[in-house]
């Protein structure tokens, strides 16, 4: 009995260690679902809000810099942004170079996820300002980013090959969110959201202004875009 008890305890420790370590790479929410076998290979349709955040002038920023310095900068930046996203119930799906892809509303349900995503973006703006104040004190140039948000239906599930899978959101909603993020360069703004996200926001404290209908890159139909003040 003692031997079996010790074996069970060791197994629990290994499971917890695996989940904790795995969670650093794919977020605790996703890792728990994966380890519990609750992520379907076929995926599930969910209505979510997707957020893309991209650093501006990244190529120029890293030019001539020591790679360790660049990694340190990205880690500081990602730590602040990921903390904010998590604070409002979202999860970071992946880091793509200097870009963040996050989702609100999957794999766990999140009430008012469009509103939560916008509030997270506003907080990300404030944290970036604070980060830039520290950079200025250290003699470094400030950094800037653009955020795009869109709400819609995605297929959420495991995507990849038999040897390597990742938890991902697939669908036009993801592409549209990325395209909206790109529009910040055109409008010289930092946070833009779609008409679908705007229609779901009830908090009167969130100040929005319409920039009119815009044809997203690669799309024929126009979409009304709103700037977050």
C-alpha positions in Angstrom: 0.0 0.0 0.0 2.8 2.4 0.9 4.6 1.6 -2.4 1.4 2.3 -4.4 0.7 5.5 -2.5 4.2 6.8 -3.2 3.8 5.8 -6.9 0.5 7.7 -7.0 2.0 10.8 -5.4 4.9 10.7 -7.8 2.5 10.5 -10.7 0.5 13.4 -9.5 3.7 15.5 -9.0 4.8 14.6 -12.6 1.4 15.5 -14.0 1.4 18.9 -12.1 4.9 19.6 -13.3 4.0 18.8 -16.8 0.9 21.0 -16.7 2.9 23.9 -15.1 5.7 23.7 -17.6 3.5 23.1 -20.6 1.3 26.0 -19.5 4.3 28.4 -20.0 4.2 27.6 -23.7 0.5 27.4 -24.5 -1.1 29.1 -21.5 -2.6 27.2 -18.5 -6.1 27.3 -19.9 -5.2 25.6 -23.1 -2.7 23.2 -21.5 -5.3 22.0 -19.1 -7.8 21.3 -21.9 -5.1 19.5 -23.9 -3.9 17.3 -21.0 -7.5 16.5 -20.1 -8.1 15.5 -23.7 -10.8 18.1 -24.2 -9.4 19.8 -27.3 -11.1 18.2 -30.3 -9.0 17.5 -33.4 -12.0 18.5 -35.5 -12.4 21.7 -33.5 -15.5 23.5 -32.3 -17.3 26.6 -33.6 -17.2 29.4 -31.1 -18.0 33.1 -31.2 -14.9 34.9 -29.9 -13.1 38.2 -30.1 -9.7 38.2 -31.7 -7.0 40.8 -30.9 -3.8 41.4 -32.9 -1.1 43.7 -31.5 1.9 44.6 -33.6 5.0 46.6 -32.7 5.7 49.5 -35.0 9.1 50.0 -36.7 10.4 46.7 -35.3 12.9 46.2 -38.1 14.5 49.6 -37.5 14.3 49.2 -33.8 16.4 46.0 -33.8 18.8 47.0 -36.5 22.4 46.9 -35.2 21.3 45.9 -31.7 22.7 42.9 -29.8 20.2 39.9 -30.1 20.2 39.6 -26.3 19.1 43.2 -26.0 16.3 42.6 -28.5 15.1 39.5 -26.6 15.2 41.4 -23.4 13.1 44.2 -24.9 10.6 41.7 -26.3 10.3 39.8 -23.0 9.6 43.0 -21.1 7.1 44.1 -23.6 5.3 40.7 -23.9 5.2 40.4 -20.1 3.3 43.6 -19.8 0.9 42.9 -22.7 0.2 39.3 -21.8 -0.5 40.3 -18.2 -3.0 42.8 -19.4 -4.7 40.4 -21.8 -5.0 37.8 -19.0 -6.3 40.4 -16.6 -9.4 40.8 -18.8 -10.0 37.1 -19.4 -8.2 36.7 -22.7 -5.3 34.3 -23.6 -2.3 34.8 -25.8 -2.5 32.2 -28.6 0.9 32.9 -30.0 3.8 35.4 -30.5 4.6 35.8 -34.2 7.9 37.7 -34.2 6.9 41.0 -32.6 3.2 40.4 -33.0 0.7 39.1 -30.4 -2.4 37.1 -31.3 -4.9 36.8 -28.5 -8.5 35.5 -28.1 -11.3 36.4 -25.7 -14.0 33.7 -25.4 -12.1 30.5 -26.0 -11.3 27.9 -24.9 -13.3 29.1 -21.8 -16.5 31.0 -22.1 -16.2 34.7 -21.3 -19.2 37.0 -20.9 -19.0 40.3 -22.8 -15.8 39.2 -24.5 -15.9 42.0 -27.1 -16.0 44.6 -24.3 -13.2 42.8 -22.4 -11.0 42.8 -25.5 -11.4 46.5 -25.9 -10.8 47.2 -22.3 -7.7 45.1 -22.5 -6.4 47.1 -25.5 -6.9 50.4 -23.6 -5.0 49.0 -20.6 -2.3 47.8 -23.0 -2.0 51.4 -24.2 -1.4 52.6 -20.7 1.1 49.9 -19.9 3.0 50.8 -23.0 3.2 54.4 -21.9 4.5 53.3 -18.5 7.1 51.0 -20.2 8.2 53.9 -22.4 8.7 56.1 -19.4 11.1 53.5 -18.0 12.8 53.2 -21.3 13.3 57.0 -21.5 14.9 57.1 -18.1 17.3 54.4 -19.2 18.2 56.4 -22.4 16.2 54.2 -24.8 13.8 55.3 -27.6 10.1 54.7 -27.0 8.3 51.9 -28.8 4.8 52.0 -30.3 2.2 49.4 -31.4 -1.1 49.0 -33.2 -4.0 46.9 -32.1 -6.9 45.5 -34.2 -10.0 43.8 -32.8 -12.8 41.8 -34.5 -15.6 39.6 -33.2 -17.0 36.7 -35.0 -17.2 32.9 -35.4 -14.1 30.8 -35.6 -13.2 27.1 -35.6 -11.2 26.6 -32.3 -9.2 23.4 -32.0 -6.0 21.6 -32.6 -4.3 22.4 -35.9 -1.1 20.9 -37.4 0.5 17.6 -38.3 0.4 14.3 -36.6 3.8 15.1 -35.0 3.1 18.7 -34.0 -0.2 20.3 -33.0 -1.1 23.8 -31.8 -4.3 25.2 -30.4 -5.5 27.8 -32.9 -8.4 29.9 -34.1 -9.2 29.4 -37.8 -11.5 31.4 -40.0 -12.3 34.7 -41.6 -12.6 36.4 -38.2 -8.9 35.9 -37.5 -7.9 37.3 -40.9 -10.2 40.3 -40.5 -8.7 41.1 -37.1 -5.2 41.1 -38.6 -6.3 43.3 -41.5 -7.9 45.8 -39.0 -4.6 45.9 -37.1 -2.8 46.9 -40.3 -5.2 49.8 -40.8 -3.6 51.6 -37.8 -0.7 52.5 -40.2 -3.2 54.1 -42.6 -5.2 56.1 -40.0 -2.2 56.8 -37.7 -4.1 55.3 -34.8 -3.2 52.7 -32.2 -6.5 50.9 -31.5 -9.1 50.0 -34.1 -12.1 47.7 -33.8 -14.7 46.4 -36.2 -18.4 47.3 -36.5 -19.2 43.8 -35.1 -17.2 44.4 -32.0 -18.6 47.9 -31.6 -22.2 46.7 -31.7 -21.6 44.4 -28.7 -20.1 47.1 -26.4 -22.4 48.4 -23.7 -19.9 50.2 -21.5 -20.5 54.0 -22.0 -17.0 54.8 -20.7 -15.5 53.3 -23.9 -15.3 56.3 -26.3 -15.5 55.3 -30.0 -15.5 57.3 -33.2 -16.3 55.9 -36.7 -13.7 56.2 -39.4 -16.3 55.1 -42.0 -16.5 52.0 -44.1 -13.2 50.5 -45.3 -12.4 47.6 -47.7 -10.0 45.4 -45.8 -7.0 44.1 -47.7 -8.0 41.1 -49.8 -11.7 41.6 -49.3 -14.5 43.0 -51.5 -17.0 43.9 -48.8 -16.5 47.0 -46.8 -16.6 47.1 -43.0 -17.1 50.1 -40.7 -14.1 50.7 -38.5 -14.1 52.5 -35.2 -11.2 54.2 -33.4 -10.9 53.8 -29.6 -10.1 57.1 -28.0 
